[in-house]
Amino acid sequence: MDGRRILERVVATLGVLGLFAVLPFYVAAGLAAPMWAIVLLLAFWLVLLVTAIRWFTRWPWPILALPFVAAGVWWLTLTLGESLLGWQA
């Protein structure tokens, strides 16, 4: 295996690990969000994980962005839910 392939695998692995690092925030959203929002958030996270797995060998570099997308969607959902829908912890 050449150096480029190793780097791509490391990058893809970091992206997947980043998704798992964001998962506790999605689970803890249950402290402030209603059940329907938690289910939607976890379904979105699962879609990101499946996407990362499917892209692992084809497009490893975009996988690095997925944890940031996940964190942004989580933050935006809870922020808008609190301000517009009155969710409270």
C-alpha positions as CSV (number, residue, x, y, z in Angstrom):
1,M,0.0,0.0,0.0
2,D,1.4,3.4,-1.0
3,G,1.6,6.5,1.2
4,R,-1.4,8.2,-0.5
5,R,-3.7,5.2,0.3
6,I,-2.6,5.1,3.9
7,L,-3.2,8.9,4.3
8,E,-6.7,8.5,2.7
9,R,-7.5,5.7,5.2
10,V,-6.3,7.7,8.1
11,V,-8.3,10.7,7.0
12,A,-11.5,8.6,6.5
13,T,-11.0,7.0,9.9
14,L,-10.6,10.4,11.6
15,G,-13.9,11.5,9.9
16,V,-15.8,8.4,11.2
17,L,-14.3,8.8,14.7
18,G,-15.4,12.4,14.6
19,L,-18.9,11.3,13.9
20,F,-18.8,9.0,16.9
21,A,-17.4,11.9,19.0
22,V,-20.5,14.0,18.1
23,L,-22.9,11.2,18.9
24,P,-23.1,11.9,22.7
25,F,-24.4,15.4,21.9
26,Y,-27.1,13.9,19.8
27,V,-28.1,11.5,22.6
28,A,-28.0,14.3,25.2
29,A,-30.3,16.4,23.1
30,G,-33.0,14.5,24.9
31,L,-32.5,16.8,27.9
32,A,-33.9,19.7,25.9
33,A,-35.7,18.4,22.8
34,P,-38.9,16.5,22.5
35,M,-38.8,12.8,21.4
36,W,-39.7,13.5,17.8
37,A,-36.7,15.8,17.4
38,I,-34.4,13.3,19.0
39,V,-35.6,10.6,16.6
40,L,-35.0,12.9,13.7
41,L,-31.6,14.0,14.9
42,L,-30.5,10.4,15.4
43,A,-31.8,9.4,12.0
44,F,-29.8,12.2,10.5
45,W,-26.7,11.1,12.3
46,L,-27.2,7.6,11.1
47,V,-27.5,8.8,7.5
48,L,-24.2,10.6,8.0
49,L,-22.6,7.4,9.3
50,V,-23.9,5.3,6.4
51,T,-22.7,8.0,4.0
52,A,-19.2,7.9,5.6
53,I,-19.0,4.1,5.4
54,R,-20.1,4.2,1.8
55,W,-17.6,6.9,0.9
56,F,-14.7,5.4,2.9
57,T,-12.7,4.1,-0.1
58,R,-14.2,6.2,-2.9
59,W,-14.1,9.7,-1.4
60,P,-12.2,9.7,1.9
61,W,-11.5,13.4,2.1
62,P,-15.1,14.7,2.3
63,I,-15.7,12.4,5.3
64,L,-13.6,14.8,7.3
65,A,-16.4,17.4,6.9
66,L,-19.2,15.1,8.1
67,P,-18.5,15.6,11.9
68,F,-18.6,19.4,11.4
69,V,-21.9,19.0,9.5
70,A,-23.3,16.9,12.3
71,A,-22.2,19.3,15.0
72,G,-23.7,22.2,13.0
73,V,-27.0,20.6,12.5
74,W,-27.2,19.6,16.2
75,W,-26.4,23.1,17.3
76,L,-28.8,24.7,14.8
77,T,-31.6,22.3,15.7
78,L,-31.3,22.9,19.5
79,T,-30.8,26.7,19.1
80,L,-33.8,27.1,16.8
81,G,-35.9,24.7,18.9
82,E,-35.2,26.7,22.0
83,S,-35.8,30.1,20.4
84,L,-38.7,29.3,18.1
85,L,-40.4,26.3,19.7
86,G,-39.7,26.9,23.4
87,W,-37.7,23.8,24.1
88,Q,-36.1,24.0,27.6
89,A,-33.8,21.8,29.5
